[in-house]
C-alpha cells in the first residue's frame, strides 16, 4: 500500500512528493523486512533532484543487518556518485572550499571490531529524521545535512567492505579520508572502524598510517 501511494503521488499532476515521503516509506518497509520495496523507495528517492541524501544510511543499515553487504556497497557507491553531483551543483551555485568536495569519497561506521559475525547497529530512524529539516524545494546552502549523512554512510560503507573482505577498497577509502581531513575533525566512529581495519588486516597503527598519508600526526 505504501509503494502504491508513492507511485500514485509520482504520477499525479497535483502531487510532487519530496524526500520526506520516500523517507517515511523507507522506514515502513525496513521495519517489516520488505527489502525489495525498501530498495525501490530508496532508488526513487535518489533520483529526485536536490534531495538530501539522508535515507542512504538507513538503507545501508538494513542491507547489513540482512547480511547483504554487496547491496550495501552498491548503495554506498551510488551515494558517492550522487554526492559528487550534489557538490558540483552547490559549487556552481555557491562557491565552496575544496575540503567540502573531499568528503564525498567517504562514509563512517560505529564499530570497534570487524568480523563477519559482528552484530551491526541499526541506524536509528529518529536520528535520521533529525536531518529532515529542509524540504526538496528549499535551498540547501549549508553542509550540515550532507556532512551528517556522510558520517553515517562512510561508517556503514567501511563495515560493508569489511563484511565482504574488500580490504583494498577499504584501504583506499581510509587513505582518502585521512588525506582529505587535514583541516577537519576526525569523526570518532570513523576512527574506531578504520583503526580496527588497519590493525587487524594490515598491522598498522592509525598514527603511523596517518603520518605517512598526511605528513603529520593524527590529532586526538
C-alpha positions in Angstrom: 0.0 0.0 0.0 2.8 2.4 0.8 4.5 1.7 -2.5 1.2 2.2 -4.3 0.9 5.5 -2.6 4.3 6.5 -3.8 3.5 5.5 -7.4 0.3 7.5 -7.3 1.9 10.5 -5.8 4.6 10.4 -8.6 2.0 10.1 -11.3 -0.4 12.7 -10.0 -0.1 16.1 -11.6 -1.1 17.8 -8.4 1.4 15.9 -6.2 5.2 16.5 -6.1 6.5 14.0 -3.5 9.5 15.3 -1.6 12.2 13.4 0.3 10.1 13.0 3.5 7.5 10.9 1.8 10.2 8.5 0.5 11.9 8.5 3.8 8.6 7.5 5.6 8.0 4.7 3.1 11.6 3.5 3.6 11.1 3.2 7.4 7.8 1.3 6.9 9.4 -1.2 4.5 12.6 -1.6 6.6 10.6 -2.2 9.8 8.6 -5.0 8.1 11.6 -6.6 6.4 10.3 -5.7 3.0 13.8 -5.2 1.4 12.7 -5.2 -2.2 10.2 -2.4 -1.6 12.7 -0.6 0.7 15.4 -0.6 -2.0 12.8 0.6 -4.6 11.8 3.5 -2.4 15.5 4.4 -1.9 16.2 4.2 -5.6 13.3 6.5 -6.4 14.5 9.0 -3.7 18.0 9.0 -5.1 16.5 10.0 -8.5 14.7 13.1 -7.1 16.5 16.4 -7.9 18.0 18.2 -4.9 17.0 15.6 -2.4 19.0 15.5 0.8 20.6 12.0 0.9 19.7 11.1 4.4 17.9 7.9 3.5 21.1 6.1 2.3 22.4 5.2 5.9 19.0 3.6 6.7 19.1 1.6 3.5 22.7 0.5 4.1 22.0 -0.5 7.7 19.0 -2.6 6.5 21.2 -4.4 4.0 24.0 -5.0 6.5 21.5 -6.4 9.1 20.2 -8.8 6.3 23.8 -9.8 5.6 23.5 -8.3 2.2 26.9 -6.5 2.2 27.2 -6.3 -1.6 23.8 -4.4 -1.8 25.0 -2.1 0.9 28.2 -1.5 -1.0 26.2 -0.7 -4.1 24.2 1.9 -2.2 27.5 3.4 -0.9 28.9 3.7 -4.4 25.6 5.3 -5.6 25.8 7.8 -2.7 29.4 8.7 -3.7 28.3 9.4 -7.2 25.2 11.4 -6.1 27.1 13.4 -3.6 29.7 14.3 -6.2 26.9 15.6 -8.4 25.4 17.3 -5.3 28.6 19.1 -4.5 29.1 20.0 -8.2 25.7 21.7 -8.2 26.4 23.5 -5.0 29.8 24.6 -6.3 28.2 26.2 -9.3 25.5 27.9 -7.3 27.6 28.8 -4.2 31.4 28.6 -4.4 32.7 26.4 -1.6 36.1 25.3 -0.2 37.9 22.3 -1.6 37.5 20.5 1.7 33.8 20.2 1.1 34.4 18.1 -2.0 36.9 15.8 -0.5 34.3 14.4 1.9 32.3 12.8 -0.9 34.5 9.8 -1.1 33.7 8.6 2.3 31.3 7.1 4.9 31.5 6.1 8.5 31.0 3.2 10.9 30.4 2.9 14.7 32.1 -0.5 15.4 35.2 -1.3 17.3 36.0 -4.7 15.9 35.3 -6.0 12.4 34.4 -9.6 11.6 31.6 -11.5 9.7 29.9 -12.4 13.0 29.7 -8.9 14.4 26.3 -7.5 15.4 25.6 -4.4 13.4 23.9 -1.5 14.9 20.6 -0.4 13.4 20.7 3.2 12.1 18.2 4.9 14.4 15.3 6.1 12.3 14.7 9.0 14.7 18.3 10.1 14.3 17.9 10.1 10.6 14.8 12.2 10.7 16.6 14.9 12.6 18.3 15.9 9.4 14.9 16.2 7.6 14.6 19.9 8.4 14.9 21.1 4.8 12.5 20.1 2.1 13.4 19.5 -1.5 12.2 22.9 -2.6 14.4 24.7 -0.1 17.9 26.0 -0.9 20.4 23.8 0.9 23.4 26.0 1.2 24.8 24.7 4.4 26.9 21.5 4.7 25.4 20.2 7.9 22.9 17.8 6.3 25.5 16.4 3.9 28.2 16.1 6.5 25.9 14.4 8.9 24.8 11.9 6.3 28.4 11.2 5.3 29.5 10.4 8.8 26.9 7.6 8.9 27.4 6.5 5.3 31.1 6.2 5.5 31.0 4.1 8.6 28.5 1.8 7.1 30.5 1.7 3.8 33.6 0.6 5.7 31.5 -2.0 7.6 30.2 -3.4 4.2 33.7 -3.6 2.8 34.9 -5.5 5.9 32.0 -7.9 5.7 32.8 -8.6 2.1 36.5 -8.7 2.7 37.0 -5.8 0.3 40.2 -4.8 2.0 41.8 -2.9 -0.8 38.7 -0.8 -1.3 38.6 -0.1 2.5 42.3 0.8 2.5 41.7 3.3 -0.3 38.7 4.9 1.5 40.7 5.3 4.7 43.6 6.8 2.8 41.4 9.3 1.0 39.5 10.3 4.2 42.7 10.9 6.2 44.3 12.8 3.3 41.2 14.9 2.8 40.8 15.6 6.6 43.9 17.8 7.0 41.8 20.7 8.3 38.9 18.7 9.6 37.9 16.9 12.8 38.3 13.2 12.5 35.0 11.6 13.4 35.2 9.1 16.3 33.1 6.4 14.6 35.4 6.5 11.5 38.4 6.4 13.7 37.2 3.3 15.5 36.4 1.4 12.3 39.5 2.4 10.4 41.8 1.7 13.3 40.4 -1.8 13.6 40.8 -2.5 9.9 44.4 -1.1 9.8 45.5 -3.1 12.9 43.8 -6.4 12.1 44.3 -6.6 8.4 47.5 -4.5 7.7 49.4 -4.5 11.0 49.5 -0.7 11.0 48.8 1.7 13.8 46.5 4.6 12.9 49.1 7.2 13.9 51.8 5.8 11.8 49.5 5.4 8.8 48.2 8.9 9.1 51.7 10.3 9.3 52.6 8.5 6.2 49.5 9.7 4.3 49.3 13.3 5.7 52.8 14.0 6.8 51.5 14.9 10.2 50.3 13.1 13.4 46.6 12.3 14.0 45.1 14.8 16.4 43.4 13.2 19.3 
